[in-house]
Amino acid sequence: MTLRQALTIVELVVEEAPGPVSVFVADEHGELVAAATMDGAAPDTRLNAQRKAYTAARSDARSTGELAEKVGGEPAELASFDPFFTFFRGGVAAFEGEWRVGSVGVSGLPGAQDEELARRALDHAGLGHV
């Protein structure tokens, strides 16, 4: 994930979000490349966006929603994961070819909207996600 790609993702999310959100773009280790919180976004959206990006970057799933489906809400399964992982939708892994190069997390809208916005931003930056 380059800084230019990360900034492109942040710009698209901020431009197209139908309401105030936070966006966090991470490298392949889940570490910060770029982030923003829109005016009016709830303070907890910052940490939620970070956790979504971290989870999508570091898990074997392509998105936080996919990981949640895989786990199925089983308490033992949930307890076995990294404690910083989240299972809320809105975190999507970024790929160049078959290589996971980072991720994006969006928080502030209903989960399906967060995830769709993250996917559109990755498309806009020329990164794969499926």
N, C-alpha and C positions, 0 to 999 in steps of 0.2 A: 504494500500500500504506500504510494508516494504521497507527499504532502499535497501536491497538486490534485491528485485524485480525491484525497480526503476533503480538501477545501471545496471541490466541485460537489461532493456529496452534501456537505453542510449547506452550501448555497442553495441547492435544489430543495432540500428539506425545508429550509426557512422560507423559500419562495412559494412552495406548493402546499405547505401545511394549512389545513382549514381552521386550525386553532393553535394556541401556543403550545409548543413542544420543546423538549431538549433533545439534542442529537449528539451522539458520541461515536467517533470513528476511531477504530483501533487497528493496530498492526496484528500480525499473525499470533502474537503472544497475548493479545488482549490489552496492550498498553496504548495510551493516548497518542493519536496523531493529530486530531483536530476535534473541536467540540464547540457547541453553542447552546445557549438557553435563550429562547425568545422572551420578549417582554410579556409578562402575564402568566408565564408557565409556573406551575406549582413547584416549590423548592424540591420536593421529593422526585421530580422527573429527572433531575440531574443524575442522582445515584441510580435510579432505575435504568436510564439510558446507558450508563456506564456498565452496569451489571449485564444488561442484554447484549451489549457488544462483546464484553469479556466472555460470556457464555458461548456466543456464536463463534468466537475466534478459537476457543480452547476445547470445545466439546467435539465429539465425532459427528454431531448432527449439523445439518446445513442451516438450521434456524432454531430459535428458542421454542417455537411452536412445535416443530418436529421432535425436539427433545422431550417436551412435555407429553406428547402422544406416546413416545417410546416408553417413558417411565410409567405412564398411566396413573399417576397419583399414589402409587404404592409407597407407604411410609418408609419401608426398608430401602427401597430404591432411592427415594429422595434423600435420605440420610447418607447414602454412600457417595454422593457427589461433592465436589468442591463447594464449601459453604458460601462462596461468593456467586455461584451459579444462580440463575433465575429461570423460571419456567413460564414467565409471562411472554406473550407474543410481542414481537417488535425488534428482535435481534436476528440479523441475517449475516451469514458468512459471505465473504467476497472471494472470488476465485479468478485467477488468470490461468486459463486452461484447466488443468487438474490440480493446480497448486492453490491452497488456501493462503491468501495474502493478507487477510485482515477481516474486518467486519464492521457493521454499523448497527447501532442501537438507537431506536426512537421511542420516546415516552411522552405521554400527555393526552393521547387520543385513545379510543377503544383499541384493543390489541390488534384486531384485523387491520385497522387503518394505519396503526404504527408500522406494522409489517409491510403493508402495501407501499407506504411512503419510502421505507428503507429499500425495498426492491426497485422502485422507480429511480431512486437516487443512485443505486449501484449501476443500473442500466445506463443512466445519464453519464456516469463516470467511465463507462466502457468496461465494467467488471461483470463477471458472471456470478450467478447465485443459485442456479438450479442444478 
